[in-house]
Amino acid sequence: MQIWQLETLLRGMVSAQAPEKLKRTPSSLARTMIPSRYRNPLKRHLSKTVDFIHENWKRIWLVTLWLVVNLALFVYKFEQYKRRTAFQVMGYCVCVAKGAAEILKLNMALILLPVCRNTLTTLRSTALSHVIPFDDNINFHKIMALSIAIATAIHTLAHVTCDFPRLISCPTDKFMATLGSNFHYKQPTYPDLLESIPGVTGILMIIIMSFSFTLATHSFRRSVVKLPSPLHHLAGFNAFWYAHHLLVIAYILLVVHSYFIFLTREWYKKTVSLCHFALKSNPPPPPPPKKKKSQLFMFMQTWMYLIVPVLFYACERIIRKFRENNYHAEIVRVSY
């Protein structure tokens, strides 16, 4: 309340004017006590928007930067595959699948950083805390998890419902001329694609992610969902905690998955994807000696992408375990 509003209110209370005018005072005071910038609907929405930006500007710029990077990676991969021979067979489906895979790869690397609590505690005392909302780390972790789920769904559906049927139904002459060398000149069937090493690892990753993400939702984590026995153990914090540790297997599968990509031969162009086209029944012939180093470098390239967040998280767990073994809390009193 401003000074002039208080003065108006006091004058109305001590005024000796007619009762009829006093009856009109509360409504007039109610109008005058509303700040001028909130009286007009347009000004009211504008003022609320300005207030929201002022209170959340650190969140806004960080999320905007994250969205721009994701969009840039998607467009880059989309345009890259438009110029490849695979586009002649699978069209825009392969572009969408590869773009979603690039978003998946980025967020699988970033999602570990918001849960490095010791590192975040140290960073809160630095100048970075003035521009980065470190206290919102769990919210950003959830946003990245949602983006991983969406990218996984888009990537998988694009491959399973569009790329695979086009690959299988492609005329043999066209297939051999465009993608025959990638498949050792044997056109695959749908079971061949699903039974391949990338297909199996992709399916396992989807199962693990779906299980872990479901138990991480509020209803399961807070035991809001009441499941019958023996499934009742799937609800609660312990189930969420142990299910999240299964994602270690998902990261291992991610690296294995990336090693067997077939549409790209050069190691430095290989990227992580959930359903590539390596055939289990027809493994590639042994590469020449010069190419063995390229395959090893490709394998290391995937680890180089994940090495920083994985090392950060591993150090966090080691420090946490060290503190558990060397620092003990003494229970003084328990209140029920």
SVG drawing of the C-alpha trace seen along z (x, -y; Angstrom):
<svg xmlns="http://www.w3.org/2000/svg" viewBox="-27 -16 74 81">
<polyline fill="none" stroke="black" stroke-width="0.4" points="0.0,0.0 1.3,-3.4 1.1,-6.6 -1.6,-8.3 -3.7,-5.2 -3.3,-5.1 -4.2,-8.7 -7.4,-8.2 -8.4,-5.3 -7.9,-7.3 -9.8,-10.3 -12.8,-8.0 -12.7,-6.5 -12.7,-9.8 -14.9,-11.7 -18.1,-13.2 -19.9,-13.3 -23.2,-11.7 -23.7,-8.0 -24.6,-7.5 -21.2,-8.7 -19.5,-6.5 -21.3,-3.5 -19.7,-4.3 -16.2,-4.7 -15.2,-1.0 -15.7,-0.3 -14.0,-3.5 -11.1,-2.8 -10.8,0.7 -10.4,-0.8 -7.9,-3.4 -5.8,-0.9 -5.2,1.2 -1.9,0.0 -2.4,-1.8 -0.4,0.6 -2.9,3.4 -6.1,1.6 -5.9,1.9 -6.1,5.6 -3.3,5.0 -1.1,3.3 -1.9,6.0 -0.7,8.8 2.4,6.8 3.2,6.1 2.8,9.8 5.0,10.8 7.7,8.3 7.5,9.5 7.8,13.1 10.9,12.4 12.4,10.4 11.9,13.3 12.9,16.1 15.4,14.6 18.2,17.1 15.9,20.1 14.7,18.5 18.1,17.8 19.4,21.3 16.4,23.2 16.5,21.0 20.2,21.8 19.5,25.5 16.6,25.4 18.7,23.6 21.5,26.1 19.1,29.0 17.4,27.4 20.7,26.6 21.9,30.2 18.6,31.6 18.8,29.3 22.5,30.0 21.8,33.8 18.7,33.4 20.4,31.5 23.4,33.8 21.3,36.9 19.4,35.1 22.7,35.1 23.4,38.8 22.5,41.8 20.3,43.2 17.9,40.3 17.1,41.8 15.7,44.9 14.3,43.7 13.6,40.1 12.9,37.6 12.3,40.5 16.0,41.1 16.6,37.4 14.1,37.2 15.5,40.3 19.1,39.1 18.1,35.6 16.3,37.1 19.3,39.4 21.5,36.3 19.3,34.7 19.2,38.0 23.0,38.2 23.4,34.6 20.9,35.0 22.3,38.4 25.6,36.6 24.1,33.5 21.6,35.3 24.3,36.4 25.5,32.9 22.5,31.6 22.8,34.5 26.5,33.9 25.5,32.3 29.0,31.7 30.1,30.0 27.0,27.8 27.5,26.9 31.0,25.7 29.7,23.7 27.0,22.0 29.7,20.0 31.2,18.8 30.2,15.9 28.4,18.4 25.6,18.5 24.6,14.9 23.7,16.2 23.0,19.9 20.2,21.2 22.0,24.1 19.1,24.6 16.9,25.7 19.2,28.6 16.5,31.3 14.0,29.4 16.6,29.3 17.3,33.0 13.6,33.7 13.4,31.5 16.4,33.4 14.8,36.7 11.6,35.7 13.6,34.6 15.3,38.0 12.0,39.8 10.6,37.7 13.7,38.1 13.8,41.8 10.1,42.2 10.6,40.1 13.8,41.9 12.3,45.3 9.0,44.7 10.8,43.1 12.9,46.2 10.4,48.9 7.4,47.4 9.1,45.6 12.7,46.4 12.5,50.2 9.5,50.6 11.1,48.4 14.4,50.3 12.7,53.7 10.3,52.7 12.9,50.8 13.5,52.3 16.5,54.6 18.3,52.7 17.9,49.4 18.9,50.9 22.1,52.5 23.1,49.3 22.6,47.0 22.9,49.0 24.1,52.4 27.7,51.8 26.4,50.9 24.7,54.2 27.2,56.4 24.9,56.6 22.1,58.5 18.7,56.7 17.6,57.3 14.2,58.4 12.3,56.9 13.4,59.6 17.0,59.2 16.9,55.5 15.3,56.2 17.7,59.1 20.8,57.1 23.1,55.9 22.0,52.3 18.4,53.5 18.7,55.6 20.7,53.0 18.1,50.4 15.2,52.5 17.0,53.1 17.7,49.4 14.1,48.6 12.9,51.1 15.4,49.9 14.6,46.2 10.8,46.8 11.1,48.8 13.4,46.2 11.5,43.2 8.1,44.6 9.3,45.4 10.8,41.8 7.4,40.2 5.7,38.5 3.0,41.2 5.5,44.0 8.3,42.2 5.9,40.9 3.9,44.2 0.7,42.5 0.1,45.5 -1.1,48.5 -0.1,51.7 -1.2,55.2 1.3,57.5 4.0,58.3 4.1,55.3 3.8,52.9 7.6,52.9 7.7,51.0 6.3,47.9 8.4,45.9 11.7,44.1 13.8,47.3 12.3,48.6 13.0,45.3 16.6,45.2 17.5,48.7 15.7,48.5 17.8,45.4 20.9,47.3 19.9,49.6 20.7,46.6 24.3,47.6 23.5,50.5 21.8,48.2 25.0,46.1 27.0,49.3 24.4,50.3 24.6,46.9 28.3,47.2 27.9,50.8 25.0,49.6 27.1,46.8 29.9,49.1 27.8,51.2 26.3,48.4 26.1,49.4 25.0,46.3 28.2,44.5 31.6,46.1 33.9,43.4 34.5,43.6 34.5,39.9 31.0,39.6 29.4,42.3 26.8,41.2 24.6,42.8 21.3,44.1 18.7,46.6 18.1,48.7 20.8,48.8 21.2,51.3 23.8,53.9 22.8,57.5 23.5,60.1 23.3,62.9 25.7,61.3 28.5,59.6 30.8,57.4 34.0,59.0 37.2,58.4 38.5,54.9 41.9,54.4 44.7,53.7 44.6,49.9 40.9,49.7 41.2,51.4 42.6,48.2 39.6,46.3 37.2,48.6 39.0,48.1 39.0,44.4 35.3,44.5 34.7,46.4 36.8,43.9 34.9,41.0 31.7,42.1 33.4,42.3 34.9,38.9 31.4,37.5 30.3,38.9 33.5,38.9 33.1,35.5 29.6,36.1 30.4,39.7 33.7,38.8 31.9,36.0 29.2,38.4 31.7,41.1 33.7,38.7 30.5,37.6 29.7,41.2 33.2,41.8 33.2,38.7 29.8,39.6 31.0,43.1 34.1,41.7 32.0,39.4 29.7,42.2 32.6,44.2 34.5,41.4 31.7,39.2 29.0,40.5 25.8,38.7 24.8,39.1 21.1,39.4 20.3,37.2 16.6,37.4 13.7,38.9 10.3,37.3 7.2,39.0"/>
</svg>
